[in-house]
Amino acid sequence: MTLMPEQNSQEGSPKKIEEKKIVSWLAPSRPFKRRSKDFYVTLVTMASVVGLVVFLVEGFMPILLLISLLFLFYVLSTIEPETIEYQITNLGVRIADKTTRWEMMGKFWFTKRFGNELLIIEVFRIPGRIELIVNSDMKTEIKKELEQHLTHQEIPASNLDKVVERFSKFFPD
């Protein structure tokens, strides 16, 4: 249990608020989808063409960036994520022993990616959102609890999301 200080106006000394777990569930730490060999062949082919053009225009340094991004994508696509505990508490949302307080959050909504049900929470710090994998049977309980603290509002897809969606149609799977 984490104790958080709260100012007591009568005594002038801080009063501790005990963090209480309201909803808890176990789920993978990130969405995951196994990719086929055809996917990687297509990805490397497209990256090679783009790399050749970038090399002719800019030189060798952007090629290193492209190779490192391909390696990162490969690692994240082949290593399955660990299972972690997500909690909704009276102080905020706790993900693997790190709490984000209610004051730092805005809207929330649900979406699907790679067959996983995702809870997306807008936060007022970089990167701007938290994505949590939610068990489908707990979705209504989680929604009910979050609505007491945050606004439930479906956010339309950003331009980047639309570009990624269109670009992904070129790949197998």
Contacts in CASP RR format, 6 or more apart in sequence:
PFRMAT RR
TARGET T0000
AUTHOR 0000-0000-0000
METHOD contacts of the structure
MODEL  1
MTLMPEQNSQEGSPKKIEEKKIVSWLAPSRPFKRRSKDFYVTLVTMASVV
GLVVFLVEGFMPILLLISLLFLFYVLSTIEPETIEYQITNLGVRIADKTT
RWEMMGKFWFTKRFGNELLIIEVFRIPGRIELIVNSDMKTEIKKELEQHL
THQEIPASNLDKVVERFSKFFPD
1 18 0 8 1.000
1 19 0 8 1.000
1 20 0 8 1.000
2 19 0 8 1.000
2 91 0 8 1.000
2 99 0 8 1.000
3 16 0 8 1.000
3 17 0 8 1.000
3 18 0 8 1.000
3 19 0 8 1.000
4 16 0 8 1.000
4 17 0 8 1.000
4 19 0 8 1.000
4 91 0 8 1.000
5 14 0 8 1.000
5 15 0 8 1.000
5 16 0 8 1.000
5 17 0 8 1.000
6 14 0 8 1.000
6 15 0 8 1.000
6 16 0 8 1.000
6 17 0 8 1.000
7 14 0 8 1.000
7 15 0 8 1.000
8 14 0 8 1.000
8 15 0 8 1.000
17 90 0 8 1.000
17 91 0 8 1.000
19 89 0 8 1.000
19 90 0 8 1.000
19 91 0 8 1.000
19 94 0 8 1.000
19 99 0 8 1.000
20 89 0 8 1.000
20 90 0 8 1.000
21 87 0 8 1.000
21 88 0 8 1.000
21 89 0 8 1.000
22 87 0 8 1.000
22 88 0 8 1.000
22 89 0 8 1.000
22 90 0 8 1.000
22 145 0 8 1.000
23 87 0 8 1.000
23 88 0 8 1.000
23 138 0 8 1.000
23 141 0 8 1.000
23 142 0 8 1.000
23 145 0 8 1.000
24 85 0 8 1.000
24 86 0 8 1.000
24 87 0 8 1.000
24 88 0 8 1.000
25 85 0 8 1.000
25 86 0 8 1.000
25 134 0 8 1.000
25 135 0 8 1.000
25 138 0 8 1.000
25 142 0 8 1.000
26 83 0 8 1.000
26 84 0 8 1.000
26 85 0 8 1.000
26 86 0 8 1.000
27 83 0 8 1.000
27 84 0 8 1.000
27 86 0 8 1.000
27 132 0 8 1.000
27 133 0 8 1.000
27 134 0 8 1.000
27 135 0 8 1.000
28 80 0 8 1.000
28 81 0 8 1.000
28 82 0 8 1.000
28 83 0 8 1.000
28 84 0 8 1.000
28 116 0 8 1.000
28 133 0 8 1.000
29 81 0 8 1.000
29 82 0 8 1.000
29 83 0 8 1.000
29 84 0 8 1.000
29 96 0 8 1.000
29 133 0 8 1.000
30 76 0 8 1.000
30 81 0 8 1.000
30 131 0 8 1.000
30 133 0 8 1.000
31 113 0 8 1.000
31 114 0 8 1.000
31 115 0 8 1.000
31 116 0 8 1.000
31 118 0 8 1.000
31 131 0 8 1.000
31 133 0 8 1.000
32 77 0 8 1.000
32 80 0 8 1.000
32 81 0 8 1.000
32 114 0 8 1.000
32 116 0 8 1.000
33 77 0 8 1.000
33 114 0 8 1.000
33 115 0 8 1.000
33 173 0 8 1.000
34 77 0 8 1.000
35 77 0 8 1.000
35 78 0 8 1.000
35 173 0 8 1.000
36 172 0 8 1.000
36 173 0 8 1.000
38 172 0 8 1.000
38 173 0 8 1.000
39 171 0 8 1.000
39 172 0 8 1.000
39 173 0 8 1.000
40 74 0 8 1.000
42 170 0 8 1.000
42 171 0 8 1.000
42 172 0 8 1.000
43 70 0 8 1.000
43 73 0 8 1.000
43 171 0 8 1.000
44 70 0 8 1.000
46 170 0 8 1.000
47 66 0 8 1.000
47 70 0 8 1.000
50 66 0 8 1.000
51 62 0 8 1.000
51 63 0 8 1.000
51 66 0 8 1.000
54 62 0 8 1.000
54 63 0 8 1.000
54 66 0 8 1.000
55 62 0 8 1.000
55 63 0 8 1.000
84 95 0 8 1.000
84 96 0 8 1.000
85 96 0 8 1.000
86 93 0 8 1.000
86 94 0 8 1.000
86 95 0 8 1.000
86 132 0 8 1.000
86 133 0 8 1.000
86 134 0 8 1.000
87 93 0 8 1.000
87 94 0 8 1.000
87 95 0 8 1.000
88 94 0 8 1.000
88 142 0 8 1.000
88 145 0 8 1.000
88 146 0 8 1.000
89 99 0 8 1.000
91 99 0 8 1.000
91 101 0 8 1.000
91 102 0 8 1.000
92 99 0 8 1.000
92 100 0 8 1.000
92 101 0 8 1.000
92 102 0 8 1.000
92 105 0 8 1.000
92 149 0 8 1.000
93 99 0 8 1.000
93 100 0 8 1.000
93 105 0 8 1.000
93 121 0 8 1.000
93 130 0 8 1.000
93 132 0 8 1.000
94 100 0 8 1.000
95 130 0 8 1.000
95 132 0 8 1.000
100 121 0 8 1.000
100 123 0 8 1.000
100 130 0 8 1.000
102 149 0 8 1.000
102 150 0 8 1.000
104 123 0 8 1.000
104 124 0 8 1.000
104 125 0 8 1.000
105 121 0 8 1.000
105 122 0 8 1.000
105 123 0 8 1.000
105 124 0 8 1.000
105 130 0 8 1.000
105 149 0 8 1.000
105 150 0 8 1.000
106 121 0 8 1.000
106 122 0 8 1.000
106 123 0 8 1.000
106 124 0 8 1.000
106 150 0 8 1.000
106 151 0 8 1.000
107 121 0 8 1.000
107 122 0 8 1.000
107 150 0 8 1.000
107 151 0 8 1.000
107 152 0 8 1.000
107 153 0 8 1.000
107 155 0 8 1.000
108 119 0 8 1.000
108 120 0 8 1.000
108 121 0 8 1.000
108 122 0 8 1.000
108 146 0 8 1.000
108 150 0 8 1.000
108 151 0 8 1.000
108 152 0 8 1.000
108 153 0 8 1.000
109 119 0 8 1.000
109 120 0 8 1.000
109 152 0 8 1.000
109 153 0 8 1.000
109 154 0 8 1.000
109 155 0 8 1.000
110 117 0 8 1.000
110 118 0 8 1.000
110 119 0 8 1.000
110 120 0 8 1.000
110 134 0 8 1.000
110 139 0 8 1.000
110 143 0 8 1.000
111 118 0 8 1.000
111 120 0 8 1.000
112 118 0 8 1.000
116 133 0 8 1.000
117 133 0 8 1.000
117 134 0 8 1.000
117 135 0 8 1.000
117 136 0 8 1.000
117 139 0 8 1.000
118 131 0 8 1.000
118 132 0 8 1.000
118 133 0 8 1.000
118 134 0 8 1.000
119 131 0 8 1.000
119 132 0 8 1.000
119 133 0 8 1.000
119 134 0 8 1.000
119 142 0 8 1.000
119 146 0 8 1.000
120 129 0 8 1.000
120 130 0 8 1.000
120 131 0 8 1.000
120 132 0 8 1.000
120 155 0 8 1.000
121 129 0 8 1.000
121 130 0 8 1.000
121 132 0 8 1.000
121 146 0 8 1.000
121 150 0 8 1.000
122 128 0 8 1.000
122 129 0 8 1.000
122 155 0 8 1.000
123 129 0 8 1.000
123 130 0 8 1.000
134 142 0 8 1.000
143 152 0 8 1.000
146 152 0 8 1.000
157 165 0 8 1.000
END
